[in-house]
Amino acid sequence: MGAFDWFWKAMGSQSERNDKKSKAIVDEARSAAQRYTKSDDATVAQAARDAVRGGEVADKAQFLGALAVACERSLGLHPFAVQSQAVLRLLSGDVIQMATGEGKTLVGAMAATGFALTGKRVHVVTVNDYLASRDAEWMRPFVEFFGLQVASVTEGMSADERRCAYAQNIIYAPVNELGFDLLRDNQITERAQTVQAPGDVALVDEADSVLVDEALVPLVLAGNRPGEAPTGQITNVVSRLRDKHEYVVSDDGRTVQLTDVGAARVEQELGIDSLYSEDNIGTVLVKVNLALHAKALLIRDIHYIVVEGKLQLIDASRGRVADLQRWPDGLQAAVEAKEGLEVSEGGRILDTITLQELMRRYPLVCGMTGTAVEATDQLRQFYDLHVSVIDRNKPLQRFDEQDRIFATIGEKSAAIVEEIARLHDTGQPVLVGTQDVAESENLAEALRNRDIDVNVLNAKNDREEAQIVAEAGDIGRVTVSTQMAGRGTDIKLGGADEADHDEVAERGGLAVIGTSRHRTARLDNQLRGRAGRQGDPGYALFFVSLEDDVVKQGGAGEKVSAQPGPGGIIESKRVQDFVAHCQRVTEGQLLEIHSQTWKYNQLLADQRIIIDKRRAALLDTDQGWQELAKRAPERARGLADLPTPTLIQAAREIMLYHLDMGWADHLELLDDVRESIHLRAIARETPIDEYHRIAVREFKDLAQRAVDKAVETFRQVPIDTAGAHLADSGLNRPSATWTYMVSDNPLAGQGNSVLSGIGNIFR
């Protein structure tokens, strides 16, 4: 037995015991439900409340039985046994894996209601506004059956509307809105301004997407400050540089650099002696590199789109517009300049938090997804969460064909079009998952040239998402979509009303085609899982070429060759194994990146906790006034005639201003350190250790510096019955703030975007 085999065996045995125990409780719950069928609503609701004792669901069978009856009466839905089992595992704090179409929305509402009945406030975490508002309204009759309140938080809501929503028992909200509200609450100067009531439980929908794929995405609160961008002259000079002559792109397509010839040309056209001189290396060279990055690596309709004169980033993991997302200021401005758009204002980062840090603030986290098993390691390592697999209600009838592998993208693309046309001729609905917007549109054009009507779902029309997805299972439908992960609408055979269900089933059900493998098998399985819902027949097939990014990056320069068979298909098992190996390598790379980034972020998260405690003490007590009066007694005596509440609030605003600005300075400093930390390796220092050393040293002085500055301000700033006039001393907070998500790695999640000729691969 291997060193860790005993651990996995023990984990498996524990999971099996939990599974058997849950099924036994569900069997008992059926009898309980039958007892309540003739009871009135009040009795059923009381039975659920009576099952809760000591802040826990003590009588689980009684509880589930009451919930089942409430579901039927309020929603007209009867929970399957597997759904009740899933509720139990969520209440135990697990991440559950349930296949697409098995009813995760109802399971989430039942578990959230269970937590709420124990007195906990529940945040049901979704991936977008649409799902938050849809699910809250859909489940409202069920939640209110038990005398509980439910609300949703969405982007367009005012502070008062948000405050009201967060006061309810169960709150459905997109993960980014939860984070942004937390950041905004960390800028208040009076407790009454607080918007978000902290949640006791985070119940995460699409848990692997939120907790793993996007866990390290920083949410940012910024204050207005003019940003710096490459000048028009630099943008023009860089736009004329030639690939492979004046600049070169790395083999993996993720970095670009000037050649000596390119550097000389830039220097000549800008009229400077050297890009690398002390005067230019921190200014001109930075802007040249930003402009070069924008030109060579960031591709329109793959990494971003332009709509009505505005740059909009594409969320790589979901294939939709990321409304609030932007790149770090310099890069954002460089791409806007490249496209001839108005360069947006930059800003000073006031505060930032990653989704991983946000989720770790909840006392209890649980979640649900269709693909949790593949993320078991990450969920355990970063959140100490366990995974429970919930059986399907009906056996899977989907046929998963072996990948079709081709030598080149051109051969693969032609085969994809032929396969879609063949399936379409039979009337079988087809869902095609592509990697990016450009690929989806090029494929759609190729299909239309074959007189095949196509519905396209990508970042340019994701507002039509629900309707397009709902109808994708109808007879003869062909739907081309970027990234099906997180699109929370089931594809029902025969259309949204299932009118032609049987006819579509006779044709083989929904056929799912992937145009390439993703960087993780989990994303492949999310796409594949759209077929074979609730025991329906289905079909899934992935196409791969040896030129695909996942093969090139995972293969790390390894070469593999085989003789293609009829139609250019490579049927060698050795090549099949090689492609699987490449995907495992990219998965390992992602986990390593996550682990390393977590080490950088964790220290900052620990420091934030200290800042939060200091802020809370200043907001909720007179500590600020006591400290300032002690340090500057003469000033305190001179203000003795003012009301005590006025003095306390004035001191509070002074102390909070300098604490918040000190924290912002700290974030800016550590961002600069992290950008340059790789240089430490040259001096044979470990980058992460050096980063920690600097971060600890700088943070140690942060609080004291903030107090010293506050004392100085206290001695000088005008204070009267209206309070402290900080603005008169130039110490005003930003007049405007905004939130956004930073895409630290603009090329993350790309498909075949670094390959030349992408616009022609389907022609």
N, C-alpha and C positions, 0 to 999 in steps of 0.2 A: 504494500500500500504506500503510495507516494506521500510526501511530507504533508500535503494539504488535503489528501483524499478523504481523511477522516472527517475533516471540517465539512466538505461538501456532502458527504454521506449523512452527517448529522443534520445539516441544513435540509437535505431532501426528506429525511425521516420526519423532521419537525413539520415540514410543509404538508406531508402526507397526513400526519396526525391532525393538523389544523383542518385539512380538507375533509377528512372523515367526520370530525366533530361538527363542522359547519353543516354538512349534509344531514347529519342526525338532527340538528336543531331545526333545519328547514322542514324536515319531515314532521316534526312536532308542530311547527308553525301552521301547517295545513289544517291540522285538527283545531288549532286555536282560531283560525280564520273562519272555519265552519261554525264555531260557537257564536261568532259575532255577526253572522250574516243577517240575523233577525233583530239585532240590537239597533237602537237609534244612533245617530251620528255622535251625539254627546258621549254616549257610553263607549263607543269605539275609541274616540279621542282620549277619553279618560283611561281606558285600558292601556294605551300606549304610554301615557304619563305614569301610570301605576307601575309599569315595568321598569321605570327608572328609579334607582335608589342610590343615594350616596354619590351622585354625580356620574353614575355609570348605568348602562343598560344591563340590569341585573337579570331580568327574565327575558331572554332573547327570543324565545319561541312566542311568547305572548306579544312581545313588541312587534315582531315580523308579521304575526297574524293580523294585528290591528292595522299595520301599515298596508297590508295587502287589500283589506276591505276598504280602507280609505282611498287607495289607488283606483279601485273599481268605481267607487261612488263619485269621486271628484274628477277623474280623468277618463274613465271608461277603459282603463287598462288593467289587465290582470298580470301581475309580475310572475315571470317564470321562476322555477325553483333555482335556476342558476343565478338569476338576478338577486334573489333573496340571499343566496350564498355570498354573492359579491358585496352586498351591503354589510354583512357580518365582517368580511375581511377589511373593508374600508374603516369600519368602526374600530377595528383592532390596529389601525394605523399602517396598513399595507398599501402598496401600489398594486392594483389588480390589472391583469391582462384579460381583456374581453374582446372578442373579434368584432369587426365592423358589423353593424346591424343587429347587435345583440341587446341593445337598449341601455347604453351607458348613461344617457341623459336621465332616465327614470331612476337608475341605480344611484346616481349622484344626488338626486333630489331626496331619495329615501334616506341615504346616509346623512346628508346635511340636516334633514329633519331630526334624525336620531341624535346627532350632536347637539342641535339646538334645544331639544327637549331635556338634555342634561345640563342646560344652562350655559353652553358655550356659544360664542358668536362665530359664525362660519363664513369664510370667504370662499366661494366657489370660483376658482381661477380658470378663466377661459383664455382663448388665444386671440379673440377679436371682439369688437363691439356688437356685431351682429349676433354672435352666439350668446353673449351675455344677456342682451335684451330679449332675444327669442326664448331662451331657456327659462329666464325668470318669469316671463308672462305665461309660458306653457305650463310650468309647474306651480304657478301661483295658487290655483284652487286646492291642490294637494297640501301645500304648506299651510295655507290658511285654515284648512280643515282642523288643524290642531291648535288653532288660536295663535299661530306664529306669523310674523311679518317677513315679507321678502321684497327685495328691491334689486335693481341693477344700476351699475355705475358705468357711464359711457363718456366718450371724449367731449361731447358738446355740452355737458352739464355745468351749471354754475356752482360756485362754492357752497351756496345754501342748499341747492338740490343734492349735492354730494353729501353734505353734512347730514341731511335727512335720511339719505339712503344708507349711510354707514351706521345709523342708529338702529337699523332693523336687525332681526335675528339671523337672517341668511342674506348674503349680498353676493350677487353674481357680478363679476368684474373682469375685464382683461388684465393680464398680469402687468402690462406697462402702466395702466392707470393706477393700479395699487401702488406701484413704485413711485410714480410721479407725485401722487398725493402725499406719500410719506416724505419725499424730498421737500415739497412745498411747506408741509407742516414743520419741517426743521428750520424754517426761516421766520416763523411767527415771533412776535414780541409780546403777545398777550395770549393766555391760555384759551380764552374764548374764541380765538381765531382758528383753533384746531378744527380740521375737517374730518380726518379719519379716526374712527374709533377702532383701536387695534383688534384684529381677529385672533381668536383662540385656536382656530383650526383653518388650515389652507387645504381645501379639497381640489386637487389640480386635475382639470380635464386635459387630455393630450399630455400626460405627465412627462413622457420622455422628451417631447419637444421643448417644454418649458424648463424642466429640471436638468436636461442634458444638452440638447442641441443649442439652445439659446441661453444657457445658464450664465455664460460669461459676458453677455451683451451688457454694456454699461448704460444705465438710464442716467440722463444728465439734466440738471437744472442750471440754466445759464442766465447771466445778467448782461444787459446791453453794454457793449464796448466795441468800437469800430474794429473790424477784423482786417487782417493783412492777407492779401492775395497776390499771386503773381501779377505783375503789371502787364498791360496790353502788349508792351514791347517784348517782354519775355515770352508771353504766350505765342506771339507771332513768330519769334525766332525758333522756338521749340517745334512749332507746327510744321516747319519746313525741314526738320531733320529726317534723315533717311534710315530706315531699319537695316541692321546688319552692316551699316557703314559708319554712321555717326552715333548710333546707340545700338545696344544689344539687349535682347530679352532673354532671361534665363530659360533653361530647358523646361522647367516646370511652369513657366509663364507667370511667376509671381513677383519677380524683381526685374528692374531695368536699370541700365547705367550707361553713361556717355562713354564713347571711345575717346582716345586721344584726339582723333580727327574731329569728333563732335565737340569736345571741350574747346578746341582751338577755334572752331567756327563760332561757337557761342560767345567766346571772349572777343572775337573780332567784331561781331555784329553788335555786341553790347558796348564795345569800346572800353573794355577793361583789360588790365594786364594779366590777371590770373583769377580764375574762379576759386582757387584754393588758397588765396592769400588770407591773412588774418582778418582783413577788412571785409572780405566777401564770403568766406566759408559759412558764416552763421546767418547770412542774409540772402545775398544773391544766389548762392549755390542751393540753398534750401528751396527757394522759389523755382529755380530751374528744375530741380528734381521733382517738385510737386507737379509742375507743368508737364514734365516728361512722363511721370506716372499716369497722369490724366490722359495723355495722348496715347501711350502705348499699351496700358494695361486695363483701363476701364472703358468698356465697350457699350455704346448705346444699344438699347433693347436687350441687353444681357445683364449688365450691372445696374443700369438706370434707364429711365425713359424721360422724355421731355413732353410735358403737357401744359398747354397754354402759357408757354414761356417760363415754366418752372421746372426745375430739376426734381425728379422723384426717384428715390432709390427703390430697388426691388429687393424684397425680403427673400434671400436665396433659399431658405428652408421651406418657404411656403409658396413661392412663385407669385406673390402679390405685392402691390405697392405698399411700402412701409411708410405710412402717412407721416409719422413723427421722426423718421430716422434720417440721419445725416452722417457724413463722414467727418472726421476731425476737421476743424475750421479751414486750415490751409488747403487740404485736399478737396473739400467741398467747393471752395472758391475757385480752385484750379480747374475743376471740371466745368463749372459754370462759365468761366472765362473761355475755355475751349469751345463750348457750344454757343458762345456769343450771347449769353444770358446776362441779366443784371446780377452782379455779384452780391449775394446776401450778406447781411451784417453778421460779423462774428460776435463773439461774446466771451465774457469771462465765466469759466465754470465755477458755480457757487457750491455745488454738491453733486455727488454721483454715487450710484449704487448698482451693483450687478444683480441680475435676477437670482443668482445663486445665493447671494448674501441676503436679499429680500426674503426668499423662501426660508432661509435658516432662522429668521427672526420669529417665525411662528412656533408656539410651543408644540404643536402637533401638525405634521404634514402627512397627507395620504393622497392617492391619486389613481387615475384610471387611464388606460390607453390600449390600443390594439397590439402594441409591440413593446412590451416591457421586459421580456426575458432577455433580449439581446442587450438591454441596458442595465442588467442586474449589477454588474461590477461597479458602474458609475453611481447607481442609486445607493448601493451599500457604502461605497467609499466616501462619497461626499455628503450623504444625508442620513446614513445608517438606516435606510429603508429596505424592507424586504418585499419580494415580489410574490404574489399569489396568482396562479393561472386558473381562470374560471372556464370550465367546460362550455362548449357550445350547447345551445338548447336543442339543436338538431345536427346530425352528423354532417361534416363538410363534404360537398359533392363537387367541388371545383377540381379541375385537372390542371396541374402545373407542368407545363412542358419544359424540357431541358433548354437552356439558353441556346440561341442560334448565334454562332460566332463567325465573324468575317475578318479578313485581313485589314480592310480599309473602311473608313467612314463612308466613302462613296458607295461601295458595294452594300454595306449595311443599310444605308438610307434607301437605296433602290429596293432592297428586299422588304423593308418596312412598308413602303407604299404598296408593293404587290400583295403583301399579307393582309393589309387593311382592305384593299380592294376585293380580295377573295372572300373575306369574312362578310364584307358589306353586301356582296352579291347574294348571300344566303339570307339576308335580313337580320343577321345577328348584330345586336348593338355592340359598338366598340368604344372603349375608353383608352386613349393613348396618353401615357405620362411622359412628358418631355422635361428637359433640364432647365430651359430658360425661354424667355419671350421670343427671341429670334428664331430658335429652333421650332417653337410651336407655330409661328406664323409661316415659316418656310415650308413646313410639313403641310399645313392647311392649304397653302397655295398649290403645292404639288398634287394634293388630293382633289382640289377644285378643278385642276387641269384635267383630271380624270372624270369630271362630271359627278363627283361625290360631294354632297352637301355636308359641311363641317361646322360644328359649334366649337368656338375657341374660347378657352377660359385661361386668361393669363393676367398679368399685372395691369394690362390696359383696360380690362373690363371686369375686374373682380367684383364690382358692385352687382353684377348680374349673376353672381356665383350660385346662389340658392336655386334659382330657376333652371340654370344650365345643368347643374348637378342632378337635380330632381328628375329631369327628363332624359338623362343620359342612358337610361335602361330601356327606352322604348324601341320598338321595331325599327331597324334600319338606321338608328342614330349613330353618328360618328362624332365623338367629343375628344378634342385635343386639349390637354390641360398641362400647365406647369405645376409640379409639386402638389400632389393630392393630400399630403399630410396636413392635418388641421382643418380640412374643409369639412365642417361638421354636418353635412347633409347626406343622408343615406341615398344610395342609388337603388331604386326599387324596379324590379322587372316589370315592363309594360307601362312605364311612366309613373308620374307622381301618384296617380289614382290607381295604378296597377290594373288598368282596364284590360291590357293585353298580356297579362302575366303568363298565362298558360302557353300562349303562342310563342312568346319569347323563350320560355323554358324549353319548349320543343326544339327550338333552334340552337340550344346549348347555353342559354343564359348570357350574361354579360361577358364579353371578351376583353381582357385587360392586356395592353401591350406596353412594355417599357422600352424606350428608345436607347437606353444604356443603363448599366448598373450605377447605383449611387455609391457614395463613399462609405456608406454603412449598409449592411444587409437589412437593418431595421427600416430604412426608408423604402427599400425594395418591397418589404413585406407590407408596409402601409399601403402602397399602391396595389399590390397583389390582393390585399384583403378587401378591396372594393368589390370583387367578384365572389360569388358563393355565399351571399348573405342569407341567413336563416334557412339553411338547407337547400337553397336554390342551386341549380347547376351553374357552372361558370368555367372560365378558361383563362389562364395567365401565361404570358410568354415574354421573355426579355431578349432583346437584341444587343449584341456587344461587338465592338470592333477592337482590334489590337492597337488602334490609334486613339481610343477613348482616354480621357484624362485619368480615370480610376486605374486603368491598366498602365499608362505611362508613369504615373506618380507612384503607384504601388509596386510596379516592377523595378523601379529605380535603375533603369538602364539595362535590365536583363532582356535578352532577346529570346524569342521562342518562334519556331517555324514549324509549319505543317502543311501538307498538301491539301488544298481546298477540294471539296467534292462538288457534286452538281449544284449549280446556283451560287457557287463561291462559298458555301458553308464549310467551316472547319469542324469536323466531328471528332477530332482527336481527344481522348480522355485527358491526355497530358496537357492540352491547351485549356480544357475546361478547368482542370485543377489549378493551372497557372492563373487564370482569371480570378478564381476563388481566392487564391493566395494573395493576389494584388489587392483585392477588397479587404482582406483581413489585415494587410499591412497598413492601408489607409485608415482602417478603424483603429489600429494601434497607434498610429500617428496622432489621430484626433484625441485619443485618451491621454497620450503623453502631453500634448499641448494643454489639455484641460488640467492635468495634474500640475504642470509647471505654472500655469496662469493662476491656479488656485493658491499656490504657495505665495505668489506676489500679492494676491487680493486678500488673503486671510489676515495678514498683519494689519492692513488698512481697515478691515472689518472690525478687528479687535479695538483699534484706536477709535473708530467711530462710536463704539459702545461707550467709551469713556467720555467722548464729546457729548453724546446724547444724555448721559447722566448729569453732566455739568449743566447742559441746557435746561433740563427738567428742574434742577435745583434752583436755577435763576428764575425760571418762569413761575414756579409754584411756591416760592418762599421769599423772604426779604433778604436773602443771603447777599445779593448784589449790593444793596444799600449798606448792610453791615460791613462788608469788606471795604467799600469805598470810604465810608465814614471813618473807619479805623485807619486807613492809609492816608486820608486827607482830612483830618479833624477840623482844621480851620475852615475849609470850604463847607463842611457839613454844618458847622455852627452858623455860618453866614446864611444858610438856607433854612434855619430853624423855624422861621415864620410860615413856611409852606406846609400844606396838609401832608400828613404822613403817606397816604396812598400815592400822592403825586411824586413824592421823593422816591418811593420804592419803585414806581414805574419808570421814572427818569433814570435811576441807577440800572434798572433792568435793561432798558434800551441801550444804554452806553456799554454795559458789559457784553450783551448779546452781539452788538455790532462788531466789537473787536474780536470776540470769540469766533463769529461766523467768518469774518474776513481772514482771521488767522488760519482757520480750517481751509478756506479756499486757497490761500497761499500755500499751505501744506500740500494740498492736492496738486497744485500746479508744479511745485518743486518735485514731488515724487514722480509726476508724469514725465518731467524732463529727465530725471535720474533714470527712469526705466527705459526711456528712448535711447539713452547712451550707455546703458549698463553693460551691453555686450562688449564694449571696449575694455571693460575690466578684465575679461578673460585673457586679453593680450598680456596683461600684467600678472597673469597666473593667479588671479583672485577668482573665487567662485561668484558669479553674478548675483545669485539669489542671496548669498550671505552678505555681500557688500550692500545690496539694496536694503536688507533688513537692518544692517548697521547704521546706514544713513537715516532710514525711516525712524528708527528708535531714537537716535540722537536728536533729530529735528523735532520730533513730537514731544520729547521731554521738556523742551523749552517753550512749546506752543502756548500752553495755558498761562505760564508766568508772563510771557510777552504780552498776551492778551490783557491780563490784569494790569500790567505796567502801563500799557497804552490807555486803558480805561481810566486809570487814576489821573493820567495826564489830561485826558479829555474832560474828566469830571472837574478838574481844577479850572478849566478854561471855558467850557461851553456854557452859553446862557441857559439858565433854568429858572422858570417862573411857574405861575399857576397852570400854564398850558403844557408844562413838561420840559424836557430837554430839547433844545433847538439844534439838533445835530447837523441839519442841512446848512445852517448858517456857518458852520465850521468846515463845510465841504465833506462831511461824513454821512452823506445820504446814501441809503441803499439804492440798488439799481431801479430806475424808473420803470423798467420793463423787464420781465423775465419770460423765458419760454423753456419748453422741455423738448428733448429729442433723445433718440437712441443712437449711440455711436457704433458704427460698423467698423470695428478695429481692423478687421481683415476684409477689405472690399472684395477679395477674390474668393472668399470662402463659399463653398457650395456650388461653384460653377460646374458646368457640364463639359461641353467640348469647345468652350468659348475661346481658348487660346489657340485653337487650330485655325489655320488659314482657310479662307474660302467658305466660311460657315453659311454665307448667304446663298451658296449654290449647291449645298450638299443634297438637296432633295429635287434637283432639276436635271 
